[in-house]
Amino acid sequence: MNKYLEIIIYFTALIGYLLTEYTKIIKNEKLRKKLSFIFYIITLLILLYEFVLKKFI
C-alpha cells in the first residue's frame, strides 16, 4: 500500500506542476496559480497524513 501511495503523491505533484508551470492549457494566470496551489496542498496533506498522522492513529 505504501508504494501505491508514493506513486499517487508523485503523480499528483507532477501533474500539478506540469499543468501549471510548463503548459499553457490554462490561459488564465490567476486560475493557473490557484490550481498550482491546490495541487501542492493536496500533495502536502497526503504526505502529512502518511508520515505524521498515520503514526498516531
C-alpha distance matrix in Angstrom:
0.0 3.8 5.5 5.3 6.3 8.8 10.1 10.7 12.5 14.5 15.6 16.6 18.6 20.0 21.1 22.6 24.4 25.7 26.7 28.7 30.0 30.9 31.5 34.4 32.9 33.3 37.0 37.2 36.6 35.9 33.3 31.6 31.5 30.1 27.3 26.5 26.5 24.2 21.6 21.8 21.6 18.4 16.8 18.2 17.2 13.5 14.0 16.2 13.8 11.0 13.7 16.5 16.1 13.0 15.2 18.0 16.5
3.8 0.0 3.8 5.4 5.1 6.3 8.7 9.9 10.6 12.4 14.3 15.3 16.6 18.3 19.9 21.1 22.5 24.2 25.5 27.1 28.2 29.2 30.3 33.2 32.1 32.5 36.0 36.1 35.1 34.5 32.2 30.3 29.8 28.7 26.1 24.8 24.7 22.9 20.1 19.7 19.7 17.0 14.8 15.8 15.4 11.7 11.3 13.7 12.0 8.7 10.8 14.0 14.4 11.6 13.6 16.8 16.0
5.5 3.8 0.0 3.8 5.4 5.1 6.3 8.7 9.9 10.6 12.3 14.2 15.5 16.3 18.2 19.9 21.0 22.2 23.9 25.8 26.6 27.1 28.2 31.4 30.3 31.1 34.6 35.1 34.2 34.0 31.6 29.4 29.3 28.5 25.6 24.2 24.6 23.0 19.8 19.7 20.4 17.7 15.1 16.8 17.0 13.3 12.8 15.9 14.7 11.5 13.5 17.0 17.7 15.2 17.1 20.4 19.7
5.3 5.4 3.8 0.0 3.8 5.4 5.1 6.3 8.7 10.0 10.6 12.2 14.3 15.2 16.3 18.2 19.8 20.8 22.0 24.1 25.4 25.9 26.6 29.5 28.1 28.8 32.5 33.0 32.4 32.1 29.5 27.5 27.6 26.6 23.5 22.6 23.2 21.1 18.0 18.5 19.1 15.9 13.9 16.2 16.0 12.2 12.9 16.0 14.4 11.9 14.7 17.8 17.9 15.6 18.2 21.0 19.8
6.3 5.1 5.4 3.8 0.0 3.8 5.4 5.0 6.2 8.6 9.9 10.4 12.3 14.1 15.2 16.4 18.2 19.8 20.8 22.5 23.8 24.9 25.7 28.5 27.2 27.5 31.1 31.2 30.4 29.8 27.3 25.5 25.2 24.0 21.2 20.2 20.3 18.3 15.4 15.6 15.8 12.7 10.7 12.7 12.3 8.5 9.2 12.2 10.8 8.5 11.5 14.5 14.6 12.7 15.6 18.2 17.2
8.8 6.3 5.1 5.4 3.8 0.0 3.8 5.4 5.0 6.1 8.6 9.8 10.6 12.1 14.1 15.3 16.4 18.0 19.7 21.2 22.0 22.9 24.2 27.3 26.4 26.9 30.3 30.6 29.5 29.1 27.0 24.7 24.3 23.7 20.9 19.3 19.7 18.3 15.0 14.7 15.6 13.1 10.2 12.1 12.8 9.3 8.8 12.4 12.1 9.4 11.4 14.8 15.9 14.4 16.7 19.7 19.3
10.1 8.7 6.3 5.1 5.4 3.8 0.0 3.8 5.4 5.2 6.1 8.5 9.9 10.4 11.9 14.0 15.2 16.1 17.7 19.8 20.7 21.1 22.0 25.1 24.1 24.9 28.5 29.2 28.3 28.4 26.0 23.6 23.8 23.3 20.1 18.8 19.8 18.3 14.8 15.1 16.6 13.9 11.3 14.0 14.9 11.5 11.8 15.4 15.0 12.8 15.1 18.4 19.2 17.7 20.2 23.1 22.4
10.7 9.9 8.7 6.3 5.0 5.4 3.8 0.0 3.8 5.5 5.2 6.0 8.5 9.8 10.4 12.0 14.0 15.2 16.0 18.0 19.5 20.4 20.9 23.7 22.3 22.7 26.4 26.8 26.2 25.9 23.2 21.2 21.5 20.5 17.3 16.5 17.3 15.3 12.0 12.9 13.9 10.8 8.9 12.1 12.4 9.2 10.6 14.0 13.4 12.0 14.8 17.6 17.8 16.7 19.8 22.1 21.2
12.5 10.6 9.9 8.7 6.2 5.0 5.4 3.8 0.0 3.8 5.5 5.2 6.2 8.5 10.0 10.6 12.1 14.1 15.3 16.6 17.8 19.2 20.2 23.0 22.1 22.2 25.6 25.7 24.6 24.2 22.0 19.8 19.4 18.7 15.9 14.4 14.8 13.3 10.0 10.0 11.2 8.6 5.8 8.7 9.8 7.1 7.6 11.2 11.5 10.3 12.6 15.3 16.1 15.6 18.4 20.7 20.3
14.5 12.4 10.6 10.0 8.6 6.1 5.2 5.5 3.8 0.0 3.8 5.5 5.2 6.0 8.5 9.9 10.4 11.9 13.9 15.4 16.0 16.8 18.2 21.3 20.8 21.4 24.7 25.2 24.0 24.1 22.1 19.4 19.3 19.3 16.3 14.4 15.5 14.7 11.0 10.9 13.1 11.2 8.2 11.0 12.9 10.6 10.4 14.1 14.9 13.4 15.0 18.1 19.3 18.8 21.3 23.9 23.8
15.6 14.3 12.3 10.6 9.9 8.6 6.1 5.2 5.5 3.8 0.0 3.8 5.4 4.9 5.8 8.3 9.6 10.2 11.6 13.8 14.9 15.4 16.0 19.1 18.1 18.9 22.4 23.2 22.5 22.8 20.4 17.8 18.4 18.2 14.9 13.6 15.3 14.1 10.3 11.5 13.8 11.5 9.4 12.9 14.4 12.1 13.0 16.5 16.9 15.8 18.0 20.8 21.5 21.0 23.9 26.2 25.6
16.6 15.3 14.2 12.2 10.4 9.8 8.5 6.0 5.2 5.5 3.8 0.0 3.8 5.5 5.3 6.1 8.5 10.0 10.5 12.1 13.9 15.2 15.7 18.2 17.1 17.2 20.7 21.0 20.2 20.0 17.5 15.3 15.6 15.0 11.7 10.7 12.0 10.4 6.7 8.3 10.3 7.9 6.5 10.3 11.5 10.0 11.4 14.5 15.1 14.8 17.1 19.4 19.8 19.8 22.9 24.8 24.2
18.6 16.6 15.5 14.3 12.3 10.6 9.9 8.5 6.2 5.2 5.4 3.8 0.0 3.8 5.6 5.2 6.0 8.5 9.9 10.7 11.7 13.3 14.6 17.4 17.1 17.0 20.2 20.3 18.9 18.9 17.1 14.4 14.1 14.1 11.3 9.2 10.5 10.1 6.4 6.5 9.5 8.4 6.1 9.2 11.6 10.7 11.1 14.1 15.6 15.2 16.8 19.1 20.1 20.5 23.2 25.2 25.2
20.0 18.3 16.3 15.2 14.1 12.1 10.4 9.8 8.5 6.0 4.9 5.5 3.8 0.0 3.8 5.4 5.1 6.0 8.3 9.9 10.3 10.9 12.3 15.5 15.3 16.0 19.2 20.0 18.8 19.6 17.7 14.6 15.0 15.7 12.6 10.5 12.9 12.8 9.1 9.7 13.0 12.0 9.9 12.9 15.4 14.2 14.5 17.7 19.1 18.3 19.9 22.5 23.6 23.7 26.4 28.6 28.5
21.1 19.9 18.2 16.3 15.2 14.1 11.9 10.4 10.0 8.5 5.8 5.3 5.6 3.8 0.0 3.8 5.4 5.2 5.7 8.3 9.9 10.4 10.5 13.3 12.4 13.1 16.6 17.6 17.0 17.7 15.3 12.5 13.7 14.0 10.5 9.4 12.2 11.5 8.2 10.2 13.1 11.7 10.8 14.2 16.0 15.0 16.2 19.2 20.2 19.9 21.9 24.2 24.9 25.0 28.0 29.9 29.4
22.6 21.1 19.9 18.2 16.4 15.3 14.0 12.0 10.6 9.9 8.3 6.1 5.2 5.4 3.8 0.0 3.8 5.6 5.2 6.1 8.3 10.1 10.6 12.8 12.2 11.9 15.1 15.4 14.3 14.6 12.4 9.6 10.2 10.5 7.2 5.7 8.5 8.2 5.2 7.2 10.2 9.7 9.3 12.3 14.2 14.1 15.3 17.8 19.2 19.5 21.3 23.1 23.8 24.5 27.4 29.0 28.7
24.4 22.5 21.0 19.8 18.2 16.4 15.2 14.0 12.1 10.4 9.6 8.5 6.0 5.1 5.4 3.8 0.0 3.8 5.5 5.4 5.7 7.5 9.3 12.0 12.5 12.5 15.2 15.7 14.1 15.0 13.6 10.2 10.3 11.8 9.3 6.6 9.6 10.7 7.9 8.3 12.0 12.3 11.1 13.4 16.2 16.2 16.5 19.1 21.0 21.0 22.2 24.2 25.4 26.2 28.8 30.6 30.7
25.7 24.2 22.2 20.8 19.8 18.0 16.1 15.2 14.1 11.9 10.2 10.0 8.5 6.0 5.2 5.6 3.8 0.0 3.8 5.5 5.4 5.2 6.3 9.6 10.1 11.2 13.9 15.3 14.3 15.9 14.3 10.8 12.1 13.8 11.0 9.2 12.7 13.4 10.7 11.9 15.4 15.2 14.1 16.9 19.4 19.0 19.5 22.4 24.0 23.8 25.2 27.5 28.5 29.0 31.8 33.7 33.6
26.7 25.5 23.9 22.0 20.8 19.7 17.7 16.0 15.3 13.9 11.6 10.5 9.9 8.3 5.7 5.2 5.5 3.8 0.0 3.8 6.0 6.5 5.6 7.8 7.3 7.8 11.0 12.3 11.9 13.4 11.2 8.0 10.2 11.4 8.4 7.8 11.5 11.8 9.7 11.9 14.9 14.6 14.5 17.4 19.4 19.3 20.5 23.0 24.4 24.6 26.4 28.3 29.0 29.6 32.6 34.2 33.8
28.7 27.1 25.8 24.1 22.5 21.2 19.8 18.0 16.6 15.4 13.8 12.1 10.7 9.9 8.3 6.1 5.4 5.5 3.8 0.0 3.8 6.2 6.4 7.7 8.4 7.5 9.9 10.4 9.0 10.4 9.1 5.4 6.9 9.0 6.9 5.6 9.3 10.6 9.4 10.8 13.9 14.5 14.6 16.8 19.0 19.7 20.6 22.7 24.5 25.1 26.5 28.1 28.9 30.0 32.8 34.2 34.1
30.0 28.2 26.6 25.4 23.8 22.0 20.7 19.5 17.8 16.0 14.9 13.9 11.7 10.3 9.9 8.3 5.7 5.4 6.0 3.8 0.0 3.8 6.1 8.0 10.1 10.0 11.5 12.3 10.3 12.4 12.0 8.2 8.9 11.8 10.4 8.1 11.4 13.5 12.0 12.4 15.8 16.9 16.2 18.1 20.9 21.4 21.7 24.0 26.1 26.4 27.4 29.2 30.4 31.5 34.0 35.7 35.9
30.9 29.2 27.1 25.9 24.9 22.9 21.1 20.4 19.2 16.8 15.4 15.2 13.3 10.9 10.4 10.1 7.5 5.2 6.5 6.2 3.8 0.0 3.8 6.8 9.1 10.4 11.9 13.7 12.4 15.1 14.4 10.7 12.2 15.0 13.2 11.4 14.9 16.5 14.6 15.4 19.0 19.5 18.6 20.9 23.6 23.7 24.0 26.6 28.5 28.4 29.6 31.7 33.0 33.7 36.3 38.2 38.3
31.5 30.3 28.2 26.6 25.7 24.2 22.0 20.9 20.2 18.2 16.0 15.7 14.6 12.3 10.5 10.6 9.3 6.3 5.6 6.4 6.1 3.8 0.0 3.7 5.5 7.6 9.3 11.9 11.6 14.4 13.2 9.9 12.5 14.8 12.7 12.0 15.7 16.7 15.1 16.7 19.9 20.1 19.7 22.4 24.7 24.7 25.5 28.1 29.7 29.8 31.3 33.3 34.3 34.9 37.8 39.5 39.3
34.4 33.2 31.4 29.5 28.5 27.3 25.1 23.7 23.0 21.3 19.1 18.2 17.4 15.5 13.3 12.8 12.0 9.6 7.8 7.7 8.0 6.8 3.7 0.0 3.8 5.3 5.9 9.0 9.4 12.6 11.6 9.0 12.1 14.4 12.9 12.9 16.4 17.5 16.6 18.5 21.3 21.7 21.9 24.4 26.5 26.8 27.9 30.3 31.8 32.3 33.9 35.6 36.3 37.2 40.1 41.6 41.3
32.9 32.1 30.3 28.1 27.2 26.4 24.1 22.3 22.1 20.8 18.1 17.1 17.1 15.3 12.4 12.2 12.5 10.1 7.3 8.4 10.1 9.1 5.5 3.8 0.0 3.8 6.1 9.1 10.6 13.1 11.0 9.1 12.7 14.1 12.0 13.0 16.5 16.7 15.8 18.3 20.9 20.7 21.3 24.1 25.7 25.8 27.4 29.8 30.9 31.5 33.4 35.1 35.5 36.2 39.4 40.7 40.1
33.3 32.5 31.1 28.8 27.5 26.9 24.9 22.7 22.2 21.4 18.9 17.2 17.0 16.0 13.1 11.9 12.5 11.2 7.8 7.5 10.0 10.4 7.6 5.3 3.8 0.0 3.8 5.7 7.5 9.6 7.4 6.1 9.9 11.0 9.6 11.1 14.2 14.5 14.5 16.9 19.1 19.3 20.4 22.9 24.3 25.0 26.7 28.6 29.8 30.8 32.7 34.1 34.3 35.4 38.5 39.6 39.0
37.0 36.0 34.6 32.5 31.1 30.3 28.5 26.4 25.6 24.7 22.4 20.7 20.2 19.2 16.6 15.1 15.2 13.9 11.0 9.9 11.5 11.9 9.3 5.9 6.1 3.8 0.0 3.8 6.2 9.0 8.2 7.6 10.9 12.5 12.1 13.4 16.2 17.1 17.5 19.6 21.7 22.3 23.5 25.6 27.2 28.2 29.7 31.5 32.9 34.0 35.7 36.9 37.2 38.5 41.6 42.6 42.1
37.2 36.1 35.1 33.0 31.2 30.6 29.2 26.8 25.7 25.2 23.2 21.0 20.3 20.0 17.6 15.4 15.7 15.3 12.3 10.4 12.3 13.7 11.9 9.0 9.1 5.7 3.8 0.0 3.8 5.6 5.4 6.2 8.8 10.1 10.7 12.4 14.4 15.5 16.6 18.5 20.1 21.2 22.8 24.5 25.9 27.3 28.9 30.2 31.8 33.3 34.8 35.7 35.9 37.5 40.5 41.1 40.8
36.6 35.1 34.2 32.4 30.4 29.5 28.3 26.2 24.6 24.0 22.5 20.2 18.9 18.8 17.0 14.3 14.1 14.3 11.9 9.0 10.3 12.4 11.6 9.4 10.6 7.5 6.2 3.8 0.0 3.8 5.5 5.0 6.3 8.7 9.9 10.5 12.4 14.3 15.5 16.6 18.4 20.1 21.3 22.6 24.4 26.0 27.2 28.4 30.4 31.8 33.0 33.8 34.3 36.1 38.9 39.6 39.6
35.9 34.5 34.0 32.1 29.8 29.1 28.4 25.9 24.2 24.1 22.8 20.0 18.9 19.6 17.7 14.6 15.0 15.9 13.4 10.4 12.4 15.1 14.4 12.6 13.1 9.6 9.0 5.6 3.8 0.0 3.8 5.4 5.2 6.3 8.7 9.9 10.7 12.4 14.4 15.5 16.6 18.5 20.2 21.1 22.5 24.6 25.9 26.7 28.6 30.4 31.6 32.0 32.3 34.4 37.1 37.5 37.5
33.3 32.2 31.6 29.5 27.3 27.0 26.0 23.2 22.0 22.1 20.4 17.5 17.1 17.7 15.3 12.4 13.6 14.3 11.2 9.1 12.0 14.4 13.2 11.6 11.0 7.4 8.2 5.4 5.5 3.8 0.0 3.8 5.4 5.0 6.1 8.5 9.8 10.4 12.3 14.2 15.2 16.4 18.4 19.9 20.9 22.6 24.4 25.4 26.9 28.6 30.2 30.8 30.8 32.6 35.6 36.1 35.7
31.6 30.3 29.4 27.5 25.5 24.7 23.6 21.2 19.8 19.4 17.8 15.3 14.4 14.6 12.5 9.6 10.2 10.8 8.0 5.4 8.2 10.7 9.9 9.0 9.1 6.1 7.6 6.2 5.0 5.4 3.8 0.0 3.8 5.5 5.2 6.2 8.6 9.9 10.7 12.4 14.3 15.4 16.7 18.4 20.0 21.4 22.8 24.2 25.9 27.2 28.7 29.7 30.1 31.6 34.5 35.4 35.1
31.5 29.8 29.3 27.6 25.2 24.3 23.8 21.5 19.4 19.3 18.4 15.6 14.1 15.0 13.7 10.2 10.3 12.1 10.2 6.9 8.9 12.2 12.5 12.1 12.7 9.9 10.9 8.8 6.3 5.2 5.4 3.8 0.0 3.8 5.5 5.0 6.2 8.6 10.0 10.6 12.3 14.3 15.5 16.4 18.3 20.2 21.2 22.2 24.3 25.8 26.9 27.6 28.2 30.1 32.7 33.4 33.5
30.1 28.7 28.5 26.6 24.0 23.7 23.3 20.5 18.7 19.3 18.2 15.0 14.1 15.7 14.0 10.5 11.8 13.8 11.4 9.0 11.8 15.0 14.8 14.4 14.1 11.0 12.5 10.1 8.7 6.3 5.0 5.5 3.8 0.0 3.8 5.4 5.1 6.2 8.7 9.9 10.5 12.3 14.3 15.3 16.3 18.4 20.0 20.7 22.4 24.3 25.7 26.1 26.2 28.1 31.0 31.4 31.2
27.3 26.1 25.6 23.5 21.2 20.9 20.1 17.3 15.9 16.3 14.9 11.7 11.3 12.6 10.5 7.2 9.3 11.0 8.4 6.9 10.4 13.2 12.7 12.9 12.0 9.6 12.1 10.7 9.9 8.7 6.1 5.2 5.5 3.8 0.0 3.8 5.4 5.0 6.1 8.5 9.8 10.5 12.3 14.1 15.2 16.6 18.4 19.7 21.1 22.6 24.4 25.2 25.3 26.8 29.8 30.6 30.1
26.5 24.8 24.2 22.6 20.2 19.3 18.8 16.5 14.4 14.4 13.6 10.7 9.2 10.5 9.4 5.7 6.6 9.2 7.8 5.6 8.1 11.4 12.0 12.9 13.0 11.1 13.4 12.4 10.5 9.9 8.5 6.2 5.0 5.4 3.8 0.0 3.8 5.5 5.3 6.2 8.6 10.0 10.8 12.3 14.3 15.6 16.7 18.2 20.1 21.3 22.6 23.7 24.3 25.8 28.6 29.6 29.6
26.5 24.7 24.6 23.2 20.3 19.7 19.8 17.3 14.8 15.5 15.3 12.0 10.5 12.9 12.2 8.5 9.6 12.7 11.5 9.3 11.4 14.9 15.7 16.4 16.5 14.2 16.2 14.4 12.4 10.7 9.8 8.6 6.2 5.1 5.4 3.8 0.0 3.8 5.5 5.2 6.1 8.6 9.9 10.5 12.1 14.3 15.3 16.1 18.2 19.9 21.0 21.5 22.0 24.0 26.6 27.3 27.4
24.2 22.9 23.0 21.1 18.3 18.3 18.3 15.3 13.3 14.7 14.1 10.4 10.1 12.8 11.5 8.2 10.7 13.4 11.8 10.6 13.5 16.5 16.7 17.5 16.7 14.5 17.1 15.5 14.3 12.4 10.4 9.9 8.6 6.2 5.0 5.5 3.8 0.0 3.8 5.5 5.1 6.2 8.6 9.9 10.5 12.4 14.3 15.1 16.4 18.3 20.0 20.5 20.4 22.2 25.2 25.7 25.4
21.6 20.1 19.8 18.0 15.4 15.0 14.8 12.0 10.0 11.0 10.3 6.7 6.4 9.1 8.2 5.2 7.9 10.7 9.7 9.4 12.0 14.6 15.1 16.6 15.8 14.5 17.5 16.6 15.5 14.4 12.3 10.7 10.0 8.7 6.1 5.3 5.5 3.8 0.0 3.8 5.4 5.1 6.2 8.6 9.9 10.7 12.4 14.2 15.5 16.6 18.4 19.6 19.9 21.1 24.1 25.2 24.9
21.8 19.7 19.7 18.5 15.6 14.7 15.1 12.9 10.0 10.9 11.5 8.3 6.5 9.7 10.2 7.2 8.3 11.9 11.9 10.8 12.4 15.4 16.7 18.5 18.3 16.9 19.6 18.5 16.6 15.5 14.2 12.4 10.6 9.9 8.5 6.2 5.2 5.5 3.8 0.0 3.8 5.5 5.1 6.1 8.6 10.0 10.6 12.1 14.2 15.3 16.4 17.5 18.3 19.9 22.5 23.6 23.9
21.6 19.7 20.4 19.1 15.8 15.6 16.6 13.9 11.2 13.1 13.8 10.3 9.5 13.0 13.1 10.2 12.0 15.4 14.9 13.9 15.8 19.0 19.9 21.3 20.9 19.1 21.7 20.1 18.4 16.6 15.2 14.3 12.3 10.5 9.8 8.6 6.1 5.1 5.4 3.8 0.0 3.8 5.4 5.1 6.0 8.6 9.8 10.2 12.1 14.1 15.3 15.6 15.9 17.9 20.6 21.2 21.3
18.4 17.0 17.7 15.9 12.7 13.1 13.9 10.8 8.6 11.2 11.5 7.9 8.4 12.0 11.7 9.7 12.3 15.2 14.6 14.5 16.9 19.5 20.1 21.7 20.7 19.3 22.3 21.2 20.1 18.5 16.4 15.4 14.3 12.3 10.5 10.0 8.6 6.2 5.1 5.5 3.8 0.0 3.8 5.5 5.2 6.2 8.7 9.8 10.6 12.3 14.4 15.2 15.0 16.3 19.4 20.3 19.8
16.8 14.8 15.1 13.9 10.7 10.2 11.3 8.9 5.8 8.2 9.4 6.5 6.1 9.9 10.8 9.3 11.1 14.1 14.5 14.6 16.2 18.6 19.7 21.9 21.3 20.4 23.5 22.8 21.3 20.2 18.4 16.7 15.5 14.3 12.3 10.8 9.9 8.6 6.2 5.1 5.4 3.8 0.0 3.8 5.5 5.2 6.3 8.6 10.0 10.6 12.3 13.9 14.5 15.4 18.3 19.8 19.7
18.2 15.8 16.8 16.2 12.7 12.1 14.0 12.1 8.7 11.0 12.9 10.3 9.2 12.9 14.2 12.3 13.4 16.9 17.4 16.8 18.1 20.9 22.4 24.4 24.1 22.9 25.6 24.5 22.6 21.1 19.9 18.4 16.4 15.3 14.1 12.3 10.5 9.9 8.6 6.1 5.1 5.5 3.8 0.0 3.8 5.4 5.0 6.0 8.5 9.8 10.5 11.4 12.4 14.1 16.4 17.7 18.2
17.2 15.4 17.0 16.0 12.3 12.8 14.9 12.4 9.8 12.9 14.4 11.5 11.6 15.4 16.0 14.2 16.2 19.4 19.4 19.0 20.9 23.6 24.7 26.5 25.7 24.3 27.2 25.9 24.4 22.5 20.9 20.0 18.3 16.3 15.2 14.3 12.1 10.5 9.9 8.6 6.0 5.2 5.5 3.8 0.0 3.8 5.4 4.9 6.1 8.5 10.0 10.2 10.1 11.9 14.7 15.4 15.4
13.5 11.7 13.3 12.2 8.5 9.3 11.5 9.2 7.1 10.6 12.1 10.0 10.7 14.2 15.0 14.1 16.2 19.0 19.3 19.7 21.4 23.7 24.7 26.8 25.8 25.0 28.2 27.3 26.0 24.6 22.6 21.4 20.2 18.4 16.6 15.6 14.3 12.4 10.7 10.0 8.6 6.2 5.2 5.4 3.8 0.0 3.8 5.4 5.2 6.1 8.7 10.0 9.9 10.4 13.6 15.0 14.6
14.0 11.3 12.8 12.9 9.2 8.8 11.8 10.6 7.6 10.4 13.0 11.4 11.1 14.5 16.2 15.3 16.5 19.5 20.5 20.6 21.7 24.0 25.5 27.9 27.4 26.7 29.7 28.9 27.2 25.9 24.4 22.8 21.2 20.0 18.4 16.7 15.3 14.3 12.4 10.6 9.8 8.7 6.3 5.0 5.4 3.8 0.0 3.8 5.4 5.0 6.1 8.0 9.4 10.0 12.3 14.3 14.8
16.2 13.7 15.9 16.0 12.2 12.4 15.4 14.0 11.2 14.1 16.5 14.5 14.1 17.7 19.2 17.8 19.1 22.4 23.0 22.7 24.0 26.6 28.1 30.3 29.8 28.6 31.5 30.2 28.4 26.7 25.4 24.2 22.2 20.7 19.7 18.2 16.1 15.1 14.2 12.1 10.2 9.8 8.6 6.0 4.9 5.4 3.8 0.0 3.8 5.5 5.5 5.5 6.6 8.6 10.6 11.7 12.7
13.8 12.0 14.7 14.4 10.8 12.1 15.0 13.4 11.5 14.9 16.9 15.1 15.6 19.1 20.2 19.2 21.0 24.0 24.4 24.5 26.1 28.5 29.7 31.8 30.9 29.8 32.9 31.8 30.4 28.6 26.9 25.9 24.3 22.4 21.1 20.1 18.2 16.4 15.5 14.2 12.1 10.6 10.0 8.5 6.1 5.2 5.4 3.8 0.0 3.8 5.8 5.6 4.8 5.8 8.8 9.9 9.8
11.0 8.7 11.5 11.9 8.5 9.4 12.8 12.0 10.3 13.4 15.8 14.8 15.2 18.3 19.9 19.5 21.0 23.8 24.6 25.1 26.4 28.4 29.8 32.3 31.5 30.8 34.0 33.3 31.8 30.4 28.6 27.2 25.8 24.3 22.6 21.3 19.9 18.3 16.6 15.3 14.1 12.3 10.6 9.8 8.5 6.1 5.0 5.5 3.8 0.0 3.8 6.0 6.5 5.5 8.1 10.6 10.7
13.7 10.8 13.5 14.7 11.5 11.4 15.1 14.8 12.6 15.0 18.0 17.1 16.8 19.9 21.9 21.3 22.2 25.2 26.4 26.5 27.4 29.6 31.3 33.9 33.4 32.7 35.7 34.8 33.0 31.6 30.2 28.7 26.9 25.7 24.4 22.6 21.0 20.0 18.4 16.4 15.3 14.4 12.3 10.5 10.0 8.7 6.1 5.5 5.8 3.8 0.0 3.8 6.4 6.3 7.1 9.8 11.3
16.5 14.0 17.0 17.8 14.5 14.8 18.4 17.6 15.3 18.1 20.8 19.4 19.1 22.5 24.2 23.1 24.2 27.5 28.3 28.1 29.2 31.7 33.3 35.6 35.1 34.1 36.9 35.7 33.8 32.0 30.8 29.7 27.6 26.1 25.2 23.7 21.5 20.5 19.6 17.5 15.6 15.2 13.9 11.4 10.2 10.0 8.0 5.5 5.6 6.0 3.8 0.0 3.8 5.6 5.8 7.2 9.3
16.1 14.4 17.7 17.9 14.6 15.9 19.2 17.8 16.1 19.3 21.5 19.8 20.1 23.6 24.9 23.8 25.4 28.5 29.0 28.9 30.4 33.0 34.3 36.3 35.5 34.3 37.2 35.9 34.3 32.3 30.8 30.1 28.2 26.2 25.3 24.3 22.0 20.4 19.9 18.3 15.9 15.0 14.5 12.4 10.1 9.9 9.4 6.6 4.8 6.5 6.4 3.8 0.0 3.8 5.4 5.3 6.3
13.0 11.6 15.2 15.6 12.7 14.4 17.7 16.7 15.6 18.8 21.0 19.8 20.5 23.7 25.0 24.5 26.2 29.0 29.6 30.0 31.5 33.7 34.9 37.2 36.2 35.4 38.5 37.5 36.1 34.4 32.6 31.6 30.1 28.1 26.8 25.8 24.0 22.2 21.1 19.9 17.9 16.3 15.4 14.1 11.9 10.4 10.0 8.6 5.8 5.5 6.3 5.6 3.8 0.0 3.8 5.5 5.3
15.2 13.6 17.1 18.2 15.6 16.7 20.2 19.8 18.4 21.3 23.9 22.9 23.2 26.4 28.0 27.4 28.8 31.8 32.6 32.8 34.0 36.3 37.8 40.1 39.4 38.5 41.6 40.5 38.9 37.1 35.6 34.5 32.7 31.0 29.8 28.6 26.6 25.2 24.1 22.5 20.6 19.4 18.3 16.4 14.7 13.6 12.3 10.6 8.8 8.1 7.1 5.8 5.4 3.8 0.0 3.8 5.7
18.0 16.8 20.4 21.0 18.2 19.7 23.1 22.1 20.7 23.9 26.2 24.8 25.2 28.6 29.9 29.0 30.6 33.7 34.2 34.2 35.7 38.2 39.5 41.6 40.7 39.6 42.6 41.1 39.6 37.5 36.1 35.4 33.4 31.4 30.6 29.6 27.3 25.7 25.2 23.6 21.2 20.3 19.8 17.7 15.4 15.0 14.3 11.7 9.9 10.6 9.8 7.2 5.3 5.5 3.8 0.0 3.8
16.5 16.0 19.7 19.8 17.2 19.3 22.4 21.2 20.3 23.8 25.6 24.2 25.2 28.5 29.4 28.7 30.7 33.6 33.8 34.1 35.9 38.3 39.3 41.3 40.1 39.0 42.1 40.8 39.6 37.5 35.7 35.1 33.5 31.2 30.1 29.6 27.4 25.4 24.9 23.9 21.3 19.8 19.7 18.2 15.4 14.6 14.8 12.7 9.8 10.7 11.3 9.3 6.3 5.3 5.7 3.8 0.0
